[in-house]
Amino acid sequence: MEIPREEIPWFPSINYEKCIRCLTCVKMCPHNVYGVEGNEPRPIVKNPYECAVGCQSCAKMCPSNAINFPSTEELRKILRELRQKYSR
């Protein structure tokens, strides 16, 4: 049973009020999820569906706690629903 990655809403969101534009997330993500934009460079979520489901390494490395993910409970609920959908 393969769930299309685009159906799983697991990717980071950036709180720009907290973001200090250090670009740690861009530098450390091995999946190329982030990009950089603007004259005063800031990170953006460029490739959200490249994010490994369940990974939160960037959020843990962010010095200003500016990166958020859905809760583990939300992820489990969504995956249960999708497994039912694709097991038919």
C-alpha positions as CSV (number, residue, x, y, z in Angstrom):
1,M,0.0,0.0,0.0
2,E,1.7,3.2,-1.2
3,I,0.3,6.5,-0.2
4,P,1.2,9.3,-2.6
5,R,3.5,11.7,-0.8
6,E,1.4,14.7,-2.0
7,E,-1.5,13.4,0.1
8,I,0.5,13.6,3.4
9,P,0.4,17.2,4.7
10,W,3.8,16.8,6.6
11,F,6.1,19.7,5.9
12,P,7.5,22.7,7.9
13,S,6.0,26.1,8.2
14,I,8.1,29.1,9.2
15,N,7.0,31.7,11.7
16,Y,8.7,34.8,10.3
17,E,8.1,36.8,13.4
18,K,10.5,34.5,15.2
19,C,12.8,33.7,12.3
20,I,16.3,35.4,12.6
21,R,17.3,34.5,9.0
22,C,20.2,32.5,10.1
23,L,19.4,30.0,7.3
24,T,20.3,27.0,9.5
25,C,17.3,25.2,8.1
26,V,18.4,25.7,4.5
27,K,22.0,24.6,5.3
28,M,21.1,21.5,7.3
29,C,18.2,19.9,5.4
30,P,19.4,17.0,3.2
31,H,16.1,16.9,1.3
32,N,16.2,20.3,-0.3
33,V,13.0,21.4,1.3
34,Y,14.1,25.0,1.8
35,G,15.1,27.7,-0.6
36,V,16.1,31.3,0.0
37,E,14.4,34.5,-1.3
38,G,14.6,38.2,-1.0
39,N,17.3,40.9,-0.9
40,E,17.5,40.3,2.8
41,P,17.7,36.5,2.4
42,R,15.1,34.5,4.3
43,P,14.2,30.8,4.1
44,I,11.1,29.6,2.3
45,V,9.6,26.2,2.1
46,K,10.3,25.6,-1.5
47,N,9.8,21.8,-1.9
48,P,7.4,20.8,0.9
49,Y,6.8,17.3,-0.4
50,E,10.5,16.5,-0.3
51,C,10.3,16.6,3.5
52,A,10.7,13.2,5.0
53,V,7.5,12.3,6.8
54,G,8.1,12.5,10.6
55,C,11.4,14.3,10.3
56,Q,11.7,17.4,12.5
57,S,15.4,17.9,12.5
58,C,15.3,21.4,11.1
59,A,12.9,22.5,13.9
60,K,15.2,21.0,16.5
61,M,18.2,22.9,15.0
62,C,16.4,26.2,14.6
63,P,17.9,28.6,17.3
64,S,14.8,30.8,17.4
65,N,12.1,28.0,17.4
66,A,10.6,29.4,14.2
67,I,9.8,26.1,12.4
68,N,6.6,24.2,13.1
69,F,5.2,20.9,12.0
70,P,1.8,19.3,12.5
71,S,1.5,17.4,15.8
72,T,2.4,13.8,16.0
73,E,-1.2,13.1,16.9
74,E,-2.4,14.9,13.7
75,L,0.1,12.9,11.6
76,R,-1.1,9.6,13.0
77,K,-4.7,10.5,12.4
78,I,-4.1,11.5,8.8
79,L,-2.0,8.4,8.1
80,R,-4.7,6.1,9.5
81,E,-7.3,7.8,7.3
82,L,-5.0,7.6,4.2
83,R,-4.2,3.9,4.9
84,Q,-7.9,3.1,4.9
85,K,-8.4,5.1,1.7
86,Y,-5.6,3.3,-0.1
87,S,-6.2,-0.2,1.2
88,R,-9.5,-0.5,-0.7
